[in-house]
Amino acid sequence: MQVNLVQGDITRQEVDAIVNAANSSLLGGGGVDGAIHRKGGPEILAECRALRASHYGRGLPTGQAVATTAGKLPARWVVHTVGPVYSATEDRAELLRDCYRNALRVAGELGARTVAFPLISSGIFGWPIDDAVRQALAVLDSAETTVEQATLVLFDAATYQSALSVRGAPA
């Protein structure tokens, strides 16, 4: 699978599936989650509510992934995954890597060939940027999947430069 790093807005990525760094309620929130729900429109929220009513009454567990329509986004699907909150005293890296693995699995099951990922857990959940990039690339660079291209979308210039540095690419 080809893995790209880009600076940009995940809601503008023209891919088969966009991954949402969702909160466990699946009902929208801030950051990436809020942006995806706002720009994707009410169809996403309606499907998330149906998922809550049928399978995830207590919310989507951390590290798991589930798909909905992409609504008005330039993608076919949104794959929602709940990242872990960073802890300096407890190693939650495996849960973070599970987000990428399970989102890729769901995207592959849908038939997606191209997938855009945010840097999961690096916003309000407090995961240090450099390590969040390392965890994402550890999964994406070694994944065995039918997905042909994964794009890690970094929201701002500083995060993009950090990601390039972690990757060892020239800035």
N, C-alpha and C positions, 0 to 999 in steps of 0.2 A: 504494500500500500504506500502510495506517495503521501508524505506529510509536509504540509506547508505552514509557515508562520506568516500572518498578515496583521497589519494594524487596521482596525476598522470597526464598523458597527455590525454585529452579528445579525441584526434584523434585516440587513440589506444584502446578505450573502445569497447568491443564486446557486443553490445546492439542492440535492434531493431532500436532505434532512438537516434541520438545525437542532442542536442540543440546547436544552434549557437547564440552567443551573437553578432548579426549582426549589421552593420550600416544600416541606412534607405535605402541606395541605393541598397542594396542586391548584390553589385558587388565586394565584398571582401574588405579587409582593413588590419588593423594590429591586433595584439593580437590573440584571439581565432578565430575571423572571418578569418584573413589571414591564420592561420594554417589550418583551415578546408578547405578553398579553395585550398591551395597549396597541401595538402595531398589527398584531395578528387578528384582532377583533374578537367578537363574542363567541365565535364558533369554537375557539380553543377552550375558553372557559366552560362552555356548555359540555364539551367532551370530558373535560377534567371533572366537572361535577358528576357526570355519569359514572366515571371511574371511581370516584369517592363513594357513590351510592352502591356500586356493584361489587367492587373488589378491594378498595382501599379506604374503608370507613375510618380507620385510625390514621390515615395518611400513607404516603409512599415511604417505605423504609429507606434510610440512608444507604447509598450505594446501589440501589435498584434503579431500574429504568422502565418507562412505559411511554407509548406513543399516542399522539393525537393528530388531528388535522393541523395544518399550518395556517389555516384561515387565509388572511390577506397577505401573508408573508410570501416572498419569492421562493418558496420551497414547497414540497408536497406534505412533509410531516414535521412535527416537533417531537423530539424525544426528550422527555422530562426525566431528570435524575437529581437526586438530593445529595449534595455534598456534605461532608462532615464539617463541623465547626472545629477550627484549629485548637489544639491543646499543646502547651509546652511541656506538660507532664504525662501525657498519654499518647502513644504512637497510633495515630489514626490514618496513616498513609495508605494502608491496604484498603480501607474504605474509600479513600479518594481514588485510588487506582481502579477499584470496582466500578465507580461511576463511569469511567472511560470504557472499561471492558464491557459493562452491561449496555451502555448506550450504543457501542459498536455492534454488539450482538443483536439488539433490537433493530437497529438500522439495517443490518444485513438481512434479518428475517423479513423486513418490509420490502427488500429489494433495492435499497438505496445504494447508489454507487459513489455519491459524493456527500460528505457530512462536514458541517461546520460546528466546532466546539468553542465555547467560551473557556476561560481559565477558571475552572470550577473551584469554588470555595475561597477564591483569592480576594473577594470583595468583603462584604460585611461579615463573612464567616472567618476572616482573619488569617487565612493561610499565607505564609510568606511567599512573595511572588516567585523568587528563584526556585524554591522547593516545589511550588505548585507546578511550575514549568517542568521541572525534572520528573515529577510524578506523572504528568500528562504524557511527556515524551517516552517515558519508560514503557508505557502501554502502547501508545500509538506507533512508535518505531518498531515494535516487535509483534504487533498483532497479526494473527492469522484470521483473515476475514474476506468476505466477498466485496466489501467496500473497497473501492479503488483509490479514493482520495479523501484524506482528512485534512481539514484546515483548522488550525488553532488561531482563533480570532482574538487579538489583543486590543483592548479598547483604546488605550492611550499610548503616546510615544515612549514614555518611560518604561511601561510594561513591555512594549514591543522590543525596545533596546535590551532590556533584561533578558527576555526570551532568546534573542539572538546571541547574547553573551553566554547563556547557559548552553545553548545548542553548539556554540563554538563557531558560529558563522560570523563573517566580517560585518561590523555595524555600518 
